Amino acid sequence: MFFENFPPIVKLTTMCFLLYVVFSSRWFLHQFDVDNTFFHGDLTKQVYMQLPHGFLHYTSKMVYKLQRSLHGLRLASKQWNAKLTSALLTFCFIQSFVDRSLFIQHNVSSIKTFLVYLNDILLNDNNISFITKIKLYLHAQFHIKDLGQLKFFLDFEVVLSTHGLVLNLRKYCLDILSEFSLIGCKPTNTPSIPFMKLNVEDGVILYDITIFRRLIGKLIYLTKTYSIIYFVV
């Protein structure tokens, strides 16, 4: 039996504050992700699974006892985070008490930060050699994919211009319009109809309610940045 099956999620305020400090100080900020993330977690509980479809056996009562984490397992993300946290603590990072997704290592000459969102990772330092060193360390542990300098994180596009640091969700919005076939739609200042009364008998029944739920979830994520659409959503 287990009571927790989720990892800590980075706070948006932590990400924005970190980006402000890094870019104002002109530090290096690199991004990478981990291949086959959820397979790296170690199971601390006994977990059993049914035989996969198509596996024939003389009795249907047979089950598998898992030795390693699998993608789709409820504990997978939490166990992966625990494995990564252990590796970072071994590398002398300190986990923040304010945001458990933030890891810090500092000395008299620099402050190194490590920000984690599942398998998407941001790493900064004023010394590029340290970044290379920890990349090699993590690659030996988990096999990482180096994405170079930061461009996108949590669907935010990060741009450093002459006016400062710019964060936008333009690509995220275009992806939503493309996914739901709304690229050709016309914009409106007030996308909702005022004084509209909804009735359970009106409208067309959705053939797949999960599509609607997915759209609403994406729009809710947008409200964290674009509060002007909060009421409509």
C-alpha positions as CSV (number, residue, x, y, z in Angstrom):
1,M,0.0,0.0,0.0
2,F,1.2,3.5,-0.7
3,F,-0.2,7.0,0.0
4,E,1.9,9.2,-2.2
5,N,2.3,8.7,-6.0
6,F,3.4,12.1,-7.3
7,P,6.7,14.0,-7.4
8,P,7.2,17.7,-6.4
9,I,6.3,20.1,-9.2
10,V,8.4,23.2,-9.8
11,K,6.6,26.4,-8.9
12,L,6.2,29.0,-11.7
13,T,7.4,31.8,-9.4
14,T,10.6,29.8,-8.8
15,M,11.3,29.4,-12.5
16,C,10.7,33.1,-13.2
17,F,12.9,34.2,-10.3
18,L,15.7,31.9,-11.3
19,L,15.6,33.1,-14.9
20,Y,15.7,36.7,-13.7
21,V,18.8,36.1,-11.6
22,V,20.6,34.0,-14.2
23,F,20.1,36.4,-17.1
24,S,20.7,39.5,-15.1
25,S,24.0,38.0,-13.9
26,R,24.9,36.7,-17.4
27,W,25.4,33.1,-16.2
28,F,25.2,30.0,-18.3
29,L,21.9,28.3,-18.4
30,H,21.6,24.9,-20.1
31,Q,18.7,22.5,-20.5
32,F,18.6,18.7,-20.9
33,D,16.1,15.9,-20.4
34,V,16.5,12.2,-19.4
35,D,15.7,9.3,-21.8
36,N,13.2,6.7,-20.6
37,T,12.7,8.6,-17.4
38,F,10.3,6.4,-15.5
39,F,12.3,3.2,-16.0
40,H,15.1,4.5,-13.8
41,G,13.0,4.5,-10.6
42,D,13.6,1.8,-7.9
43,L,10.5,0.2,-6.4
44,T,10.4,0.1,-2.6
45,K,7.0,-1.5,-2.5
46,Q,5.8,-4.8,-3.8
47,V,3.9,-4.2,-7.0
48,Y,2.1,-6.8,-9.1
49,M,0.6,-6.4,-12.6
50,Q,-1.7,-8.5,-14.7
51,L,-0.3,-10.5,-17.7
52,P,-0.2,-8.3,-20.8
53,H,-2.8,-8.9,-23.5
54,G,-1.9,-11.8,-25.8
55,F,0.2,-13.6,-23.2
56,L,-1.2,-17.1,-23.0
57,H,-0.7,-19.2,-19.9
58,Y,-2.4,-22.3,-18.4
59,T,-4.0,-20.2,-15.7
60,S,-5.4,-16.7,-15.7
61,K,-4.5,-16.3,-12.0
62,M,-0.8,-15.7,-12.8
63,V,0.6,-12.2,-12.3
64,Y,4.0,-10.4,-12.6
65,K,5.9,-9.1,-9.7
66,L,7.7,-5.9,-10.9
67,Q,11.4,-5.5,-10.1
68,R,11.7,-2.2,-11.9
69,S,9.5,0.8,-12.4
70,L,7.4,0.9,-15.6
71,H,5.9,3.8,-17.6
72,G,2.3,4.3,-16.6
73,L,2.8,2.9,-13.1
74,R,1.3,5.2,-10.4
75,L,4.6,5.2,-8.4
76,A,6.8,5.8,-11.5
77,S,7.2,9.5,-11.4
78,K,7.7,9.7,-7.6
79,Q,10.3,6.9,-7.7
80,W,12.1,8.6,-10.5
81,N,12.2,11.8,-8.6
82,A,13.6,10.0,-5.6
83,K,16.4,8.4,-7.7
84,L,17.4,11.8,-9.2
85,T,17.3,13.5,-5.8
86,S,19.6,10.9,-4.4
87,A,22.1,11.4,-7.3
88,L,22.1,15.2,-6.8
89,L,22.6,15.0,-3.1
90,T,25.5,12.7,-3.7
91,F,26.9,15.4,-6.0
92,C,26.8,17.8,-3.0
93,F,23.6,19.7,-4.0
94,I,21.2,20.8,-1.3
95,Q,17.4,20.5,-1.8
96,S,15.5,23.7,-1.2
97,F,12.8,23.6,1.5
98,V,10.7,26.2,-0.2
99,D,10.6,24.4,-3.6
100,R,11.5,20.8,-3.5
101,S,12.2,20.9,-7.3
102,L,15.1,23.3,-6.7
103,F,18.6,22.1,-5.8
104,I,21.4,24.5,-4.9
105,Q,25.2,24.3,-4.5
106,H,27.2,27.4,-3.7
107,N,30.6,28.5,-2.7
108,V,32.5,31.8,-2.5
109,S,32.8,32.1,-6.3
110,S,29.5,30.9,-7.6
111,I,25.9,29.7,-7.0
112,K,24.8,26.6,-9.0
113,T,21.1,25.8,-9.3
114,F,19.4,22.7,-10.6
115,L,15.7,23.0,-11.5
116,V,13.7,19.8,-12.1
117,Y,10.3,19.3,-13.8
118,L,10.0,15.5,-14.1
119,N,12.6,14.8,-16.8
120,D,13.1,18.4,-18.0
121,I,16.0,19.9,-16.2
122,L,17.6,23.4,-16.0
123,L,21.2,23.9,-14.8
124,N,23.0,27.1,-14.4
125,D,26.5,28.2,-13.3
126,N,29.0,31.0,-14.2
127,N,31.5,28.3,-15.1
128,I,30.8,26.2,-18.2
129,S,33.2,23.5,-17.1
130,F,31.0,22.6,-14.1
131,I,28.0,22.3,-16.4
132,T,29.9,19.9,-18.6
133,K,31.0,18.0,-15.5
134,I,27.6,17.4,-14.1
135,K,26.2,16.5,-17.5
136,L,28.8,13.7,-17.8
137,Y,27.9,12.6,-14.3
138,L,24.2,12.4,-15.0
139,H,24.7,10.9,-18.4
140,A,26.6,8.0,-16.8
141,Q,23.7,7.6,-14.3
142,F,20.7,7.9,-16.5
143,H,21.6,8.7,-20.1
144,I,20.6,12.3,-20.8
145,K,19.8,14.3,-24.0
146,D,21.7,17.6,-24.1
147,L,19.5,20.4,-25.4
148,G,22.1,23.2,-25.0
149,Q,21.2,26.7,-24.0
150,L,17.6,27.2,-22.7
151,K,15.0,28.0,-25.4
152,F,11.8,26.3,-24.1
153,F,10.8,25.3,-20.6
154,L,7.3,24.3,-19.3
155,D,6.0,25.4,-22.8
156,F,7.4,28.9,-22.2
157,E,9.6,30.3,-25.0
158,V,12.6,32.1,-23.4
159,V,14.1,34.9,-25.4
160,L,16.9,37.3,-24.4
161,S,16.5,40.6,-26.2
162,T,17.9,44.1,-25.9
163,H,14.9,45.0,-23.8
164,G,15.6,42.1,-21.3
165,L,14.2,38.7,-20.7
166,V,11.0,37.8,-22.5
167,L,8.8,34.8,-21.7
168,N,5.8,34.0,-23.9
169,L,3.5,31.1,-24.6
170,R,2.9,32.0,-28.3
171,K,4.0,28.5,-29.5
172,Y,1.8,26.9,-26.9
173,C,-1.2,28.9,-28.1
174,L,-0.5,28.0,-31.7
175,D,-0.2,24.3,-30.8
176,I,-3.6,24.5,-29.1
177,L,-5.2,26.0,-32.1
178,S,-3.6,23.5,-34.4
179,E,-4.5,20.5,-32.2
180,F,-8.2,21.5,-32.1
181,S,-8.4,22.7,-35.8
182,L,-8.9,26.3,-34.9
183,I,-6.0,27.9,-36.8
184,G,-8.4,29.7,-39.2
185,C,-10.7,31.1,-36.4
186,K,-11.1,34.8,-36.0
187,P,-10.1,36.5,-32.8
188,T,-12.6,38.4,-30.6
189,N,-12.2,40.7,-27.7
190,T,-14.9,38.9,-25.7
191,P,-15.0,35.2,-26.6
192,S,-17.9,34.5,-24.3
193,I,-21.6,35.5,-24.9
194,P,-22.8,37.7,-22.0
195,F,-26.0,36.7,-20.2
196,M,-26.0,33.3,-21.9
197,K,-28.1,30.7,-20.2
198,L,-27.0,27.1,-20.5
199,N,-29.5,24.3,-20.7
200,V,-28.9,20.5,-20.3
201,E,-31.2,19.9,-23.3
202,D,-29.4,22.2,-25.7
203,G,-26.3,21.7,-27.8
204,V,-24.7,18.7,-29.5
205,I,-23.5,15.8,-27.4
206,L,-19.7,15.5,-27.5
207,Y,-18.6,12.2,-29.1
208,D,-15.4,12.2,-27.1
209,I,-15.5,14.1,-23.8
210,T,-11.8,13.6,-23.2
211,I,-11.0,16.1,-26.1
212,F,-13.0,18.8,-24.4
213,R,-11.4,18.1,-21.0
214,R,-7.9,18.2,-22.6
215,L,-8.8,21.6,-24.1
216,I,-10.0,23.0,-20.8
217,G,-6.9,21.8,-19.1
218,K,-4.6,23.6,-21.6
219,L,-6.7,26.8,-21.2
220,I,-6.4,26.6,-17.4
221,Y,-2.6,26.4,-17.8
222,L,-2.8,29.6,-19.9
223,T,-4.7,31.5,-17.2
224,K,-1.5,31.3,-15.0
225,T,0.1,33.8,-17.4
226,Y,-2.8,35.4,-19.2
227,S,-5.2,36.3,-16.4
228,I,-7.4,38.3,-18.9
229,I,-8.9,35.0,-20.1
230,Y,-9.5,33.6,-16.6
231,F,-13.2,34.5,-16.4
232,V,-13.9,33.1,-19.9
233,V,-12.1,29.8,-19.1
